[in-house]
């Protein structure tokens, strides 16, 4: 039996892939269904950041002694004011190292650019893109060091509109199937047993326009409100710094727009 532990945030917990009877499914559950005789444990939590995975989810995963583990997290960190790629990369490395040391095969992935996902204006999209590039560079190095099954989830058709739910933050059912298919294909290519590749077409009813609007009004906006005390000021600072950089070419030294604030990457 293959024990599979999935670590991460709301994407891995299944948000965006609702089941008709209630609850979420998601890419990790779809992948588990494609593997032979699998004991699946989804440890992911909505809103989790890399530090949360390291402090809370990793100990639970190590107790399971999984044969297969996935670590897909970091998007929430790129949207926060305290983003530090060196610290975050070190935490991710420690998580993957601990799982690998138990003999687990670890799945990792390059993450998509949130600026492109949200369709943000350039003054915000560019600095967010730089943050994601820094995080993905760390993920690439971790994958090389620990020989993980590493998949690029931020290239090609990753930004196709049908791959994303109405909030443009979480994958739709089609998007979750895309992730499951990519990881299953990578496992198969690396010689791991896979019963079948997950299908790419949606099998559950596609939410109507009214249902999507209702979800955004009752659920999606709650996500924004919970994070607005940190996220919105951070985006405003990122946009302001980018605007200043446009006014002052490389080599010039514009004044810090907010006294006492460290410039954001």
C-alpha positions in Angstrom: 0.0 0.0 0.0 1.2 3.5 -0.9 0.9 6.0 2.0 0.5 9.5 0.4 0.7 12.6 2.5 -0.2 15.9 0.9 1.1 19.1 2.5 0.2 22.6 1.5 -2.5 25.3 1.4 -6.0 25.7 0.0 -5.0 24.5 -3.5 -4.0 21.1 -2.1 -7.0 21.0 0.3 -9.1 21.2 -2.9 -10.6 24.7 -3.0 -12.1 25.4 -6.4 -13.1 21.7 -7.0 -16.4 21.3 -5.1 -18.2 18.0 -4.9 -22.0 17.8 -5.6 -22.6 16.4 -2.1 -20.5 19.1 -0.4 -16.9 19.4 0.5 -13.8 19.8 -1.7 -11.8 17.2 -3.7 -8.8 18.7 -5.4 -5.7 17.6 -7.4 -4.1 15.5 -4.6 -7.2 13.4 -4.2 -7.5 13.0 -7.9 -3.8 11.9 -8.0 -4.4 9.4 -5.2 -7.3 7.8 -7.1 -4.9 7.3 -10.0 -2.3 5.4 -7.9 -2.5 1.7 -7.0 -3.7 0.8 -3.5 -3.2 4.2 -1.9 -3.8 5.3 1.7 -4.3 9.1 1.2 -3.9 11.7 4.0 -4.6 15.4 3.0 -2.8 17.5 5.7 -3.2 20.8 3.7 -4.9 23.7 5.3 -6.5 26.8 3.7 -4.4 29.9 4.2 -1.3 27.9 5.2 2.1 29.5 4.6 5.5 27.8 4.3 6.1 28.3 8.0 2.8 26.6 8.8 3.7 23.6 6.8 7.1 23.3 8.5 5.7 23.8 12.0 2.4 21.9 11.9 1.9 19.8 8.8 5.4 18.3 8.6 5.3 16.6 12.1 2.0 15.0 11.2 3.4 13.8 7.9 6.5 12.3 9.5 4.3 10.4 11.9 2.7 8.7 8.9 6.0 7.7 7.4 4.7 8.2 3.9 6.0 6.5 0.7 4.9 9.6 -1.3 4.5 13.2 -0.1 3.7 16.4 -1.9 4.8 19.9 -0.8 2.9 22.6 -2.7 2.9 25.9 -0.9 4.2 29.5 -1.1 1.6 31.5 -3.0 0.3 33.0 0.2 3.8 34.0 1.2 4.4 36.0 -2.0 1.3 38.1 -1.2 2.4 39.1 2.3 4.4 42.0 3.6 7.1 40.0 5.3 8.1 38.0 2.2 11.8 36.8 2.6 12.9 34.4 -0.1 16.0 33.3 1.8 14.1 32.4 5.0 11.3 30.8 3.0 13.7 28.8 0.8 15.4 27.5 4.0 12.1 26.4 5.5 11.1 24.6 2.3 14.4 22.9 2.1 14.1 21.6 5.7 10.6 20.3 5.0 11.7 18.4 1.9 14.9 17.2 3.5 13.0 15.7 6.5 10.5 13.9 4.2 13.3 12.6 2.0 15.2 11.3 5.0 12.3 8.9 5.8 12.6 7.4 2.3 9.6 9.3 0.9 9.4 10.3 -2.8 8.6 14.0 -2.7 6.5 15.9 -5.2 7.3 19.6 -5.7 6.3 22.2 -8.3 7.1 25.6 -9.7 4.2 27.9 -8.9 2.3 30.2 -11.3 2.8 33.9 -11.3 0.0 35.5 -9.2 0.1 38.7 -11.2 -0.7 36.8 -14.4 -3.4 34.8 -12.6 -5.2 37.9 -11.3 -4.6 40.0 -14.4 -3.1 42.8 -12.3 -1.7 46.0 -13.7 2.0 46.0 -14.5 3.1 48.1 -11.5 1.8 45.3 -9.2 2.3 42.3 -11.5 6.0 43.0 -12.1 7.1 43.0 -8.4 4.9 40.0 -7.6 6.4 38.2 -10.6 9.9 38.9 -9.2 8.9 37.5 -5.9 7.6 34.3 -7.5 10.7 34.0 -9.6 12.8 34.1 -6.4 10.6 31.5 -4.8 10.7 29.2 -7.9 14.4 29.5 -8.1 14.6 28.2 -4.5 12.2 25.4 -5.4 14.3 24.4 -8.4 17.4 24.2 -6.2 15.6 22.1 -3.6 14.3 19.8 -6.3 17.8 19.3 -7.7 19.4 18.8 -4.3 16.8 16.2 -3.1 15.9 14.7 -6.4 12.2 15.4 -6.1 9.5 14.8 -8.7 9.4 18.4 -9.9 6.8 19.8 -12.2 6.5 23.2 -13.7 2.9 24.4 -12.8 3.4 27.9 -14.0 4.1 27.6 -17.7 2.2 27.0 -20.9 -1.5 26.4 -20.5 -1.4 27.0 -16.7 -3.0 30.4 -17.2 -5.9 29.2 -19.4 -9.0 30.9 -18.0 -10.9 27.6 -17.7 -8.2 26.3 -15.3 -9.1 28.8 -12.7 -12.2 29.3 -10.5 -14.1 32.6 -10.3 -11.7 34.0 -7.7 -8.7 33.4 -10.0 -6.8 32.2 -7.0 -7.8 28.6 -6.8 -7.9 26.1 -9.7 -11.3 25.0 -11.1 -12.0 21.3 -11.4 -10.3 21.4 -14.8 -7.3 23.2 -13.2 -7.1 20.6 -10.4 -7.3 17.8 -13.0 -4.4 19.5 -14.9 -2.3 19.5 -11.8 -3.1 15.8 -11.0 -2.4 14.8 -14.6 1.0 16.6 -14.6 2.1 15.0 -11.4 0.8 11.5 -12.4 2.7 11.8 -15.8 5.9 12.8 -13.9 5.6 9.9 -11.6 5.0 7.5 -14.5 8.0 8.9 -16.4 10.2 8.4 -13.3 9.2 4.7 -13.1 6.6 4.9 -10.3 3.4 2.8 -10.5 0.4 4.7 -11.9 -2.9 2.9 -12.7 -4.1 5.6 -15.1 -3.6 9.3 -15.9 -6.3 11.5 -14.4 -8.8 12.8 -17.0 -8.5 16.4 -18.0 -12.3 17.0 -18.6 -14.6 18.2 -15.9 -17.1 15.5 -14.6 -19.0 17.6 -12.1 -21.5 20.3 -13.2 -19.8 23.6 -14.0 -21.1 26.3 -11.6 -23.5 28.7 -13.3 -22.7 32.5 -13.5 -25.2 33.1 -10.6 -23.6 30.4 -8.5 -20.1 31.8 -9.1 -21.3 35.3 -8.3 -22.9 34.1 -5.1 -19.7 32.2 -4.1 -17.6 35.3 -4.6 -20.1 37.4 -2.6 -20.3 35.0 0.4 -16.9 33.2 0.3 -14.4 34.8 -2.0 -14.8 38.3 -0.5 -14.3 36.9 3.0 -10.9 35.7 1.9 -10.0 39.2 0.8 -11.3 40.8 3.9 -9.3 38.4 6.2 -6.1 39.3 4.4 -6.7 42.9 3.5 -5.0 44.3 6.6 -1.7 42.9 5.2 -2.3 42.2 1.5 -3.7 45.5 0.3 -1.1 47.7 2.0 1.6 45.4 0.6 0.3 45.6 -2.9 0.0 49.4 -2.6 3.7 49.6 -1.5 4.8 47.3 -4.3 3.0 49.4 -6.9 4.4 52.7 -5.4 8.0 51.3 -5.4 7.5 50.1 -9.0 6.2 53.5 -10.0 9.2 55.2 -8.4 11.6 52.8 -10.1 10.1 53.9 -13.4 10.8 57.6 -12.5 14.3 56.9 -11.4 16.5 54.8 -13.8 18.9 52.2 -12.5 21.7 53.8 -10.6 19.7 56.6 -9.1 18.6 56.6 -5.5 15.0 57.6 -4.9 14.0 58.4 -1.4 12.2 55.7 0.6 8.4 56.6 0.1 7.5 55.5 3.6 10.0 56.6 6.3 11.2 53.7 8.3 9.8 51.1 5.9 12.2 48.6 4.2 11.7 48.6 0.4 9.7 45.5 -0.7 11.1 43.3 -3.4 
